[in-house]
Amino acid sequence: ITYEGKLIDAVYHSTSGPKTENAEEVWGAYLPYLRSVDCLYDRHSPKYSQEQVFSVTEFQSKLGMEKLPTVGGLPFIQILNRTGSGRVKRIRVGDQVFQGKELRSLLGLFSTNFSYSSLNGQFIFKTIGYGHGVGLCQYGADGLAQQGRNFREILHYYYQGIEIKKLALQ
């Protein structure tokens, strides 16, 4: 698989949710063949929607915080912005600002496409998708294949502007 005559980095993930992600939102580098596309074909994934629950103590520990700041008695957490695909780009916890991917890593979340709530001293994170969200969505590709799409159509859908060709080995 090539783009403008060069082999591509054919990255993939398990489940994207409603959209895949642009490469620069995860790795900082713009790649023209790794653009966000609608992905409505992966809802059969067992990881499409997940819920993860953390106690306040566990949440603080995972973030390296001694005490979680509160406003009006409620823990202060604010999503500052999201990417074009809906994933959390930056989030404030107390006076600290985290990148969405950093918080995902610290908490072990399935995706940066999440919402949160707190109830009875626990934090509940609801994620959509599983993985970084860039490139080919494995469950989405499976869903497209079940609809009769062939491998070329699937690859062209997830990797824009690519060519599929045989390369001569030397």
N, C-alpha and C positions, 0 to 999 in steps of 0.2 A: 504494500500500500504506500503510495507516494503522494507528495504534494509539491508541485513545481519541480518535479524530477528528483526529490530527496525523500528518503524513507521517513515515514512519520513515526511519532511516538504514539502508538495505538493504545492509549490508556482506556481503562474500563472500570466499571464499578458494578455492584450488585443491583441496586434499586435506586432510581432517582426521584420518584414522586412525580409531580406534574411537569417538571422541566429538568433538563440537565444543566450543568454549570459551565460558564466560560472559564478557560484555563487560567487566565490572569487573576481570577478571584481566589484561586486555591494556591497557585504557585508564583504569581506575580508577573509571569511572562505571557504576553499576547501571542496566541498561536491561531492563525486564521482558519485552520481546519477543526479546531476544538471550540466551537461556539455553542451556546445554549440553544437547545431545541425542545419543543414540546415532547413530553414522553407520557402518553396516556395508556401505555400498553403493558405496564408492569404491576398493575393492581393485584395480580394473582401472586405476587411475591409474599412469602411469610414475613418478610421484614418491611413491608410497605409502611405500616404504621406501628410504632412501638411506644411503650410508656416505661420510663425509668424513674424510680422514686429514691430520694436521698433524705436522710435525717439532716437537721441543721448541722449537727456535729460532723457528720460525714461530708456534707457539702463544704463546710469551712475547712476541714482537713484537706480535702482534695484540691482546694484553691489556695492552700497555704495561708489562710486567714485565722487569726486568733479569735476575733469576734466579728460577727456579721453586722454591719451597720443597718440601722432600721430608721424608718420614717413613719411616725404615727404608730409605732409598735409593730409595723410590718417590715420584713427584710427588704432592703432597697436594691432592686434589680431592674434595669431598664435596657431594653433593646434599643440601641442608638440608630442603627440602620441595617438594611437588608440588601442583598445583591439583587440583580434583575430577576433571578430565578426564585427569589423568596427566601434564600438561606440567610442566616444571621451573619452579618459582616462584622459588626462591633456591638459589644454589650457591656454595660456598666454594672459592676457589683460593688456597692458601696462607693469608695473613691477610686477604685481600680477599673481600668478599661481593658477588656480582653478582645482579641480577635475571635470571631466565631469559631474558627478552626482550632484555636488555642483552648477555648473552653470545651469544645468537643473532645479534645485529647485529654485534658485534665479530668473531666468527668466520665470519660469512656462512653460518650453519647454515640448513637448509631449514625447521626447525620448532623450537619449544621442547619438543617431545615427543621427548626423546633419552635415550640411555644412552651411556656412554663406557667405554673401556678403554685401557690403554697396553701397547704391545708393541714391543720392539726400538727404543726411543727415539722412538716415534711415538704420537700420540694418535689414537684411532679413535672418531669420534662416529657413532652409528647413529641416524638420525632416522626418525620415523614422521610422515607428512603433509608438506604444503608450504603455508606461509603462517601467518597469525596464528591461524587456527582458529575465528574468530567468525562467526556468521551462516550463510549458505548455503554449503554445500560444493559446488563445481561438479561434481566427479566423482561425489559422492554424489547430486546432483540428476539427473545423467545415469543413474546406476545405478537410481534410483527410476523414471525415465521408461522405462527398458528393461524394468522390471517392470510397466509399464502405468499408472503414476500420472500424473495430469494436472498441469498447472502450478499449479493452485489447491492441490491436495493437497501438492505439493512445497513451495510457499511457506508454507503453514500448518504444515508439519512443521518447517521451519527457523526460522520467525519466529512465536513463540507469541503467541496472542491478537490477531492482526492481522485487519484487514478489507481486502478487495480491492474497491475501488469506483471508479466514474468520478467525477472531480471536474469541476465546472463551471469553465471558464476565463472570466475576465473581461477 
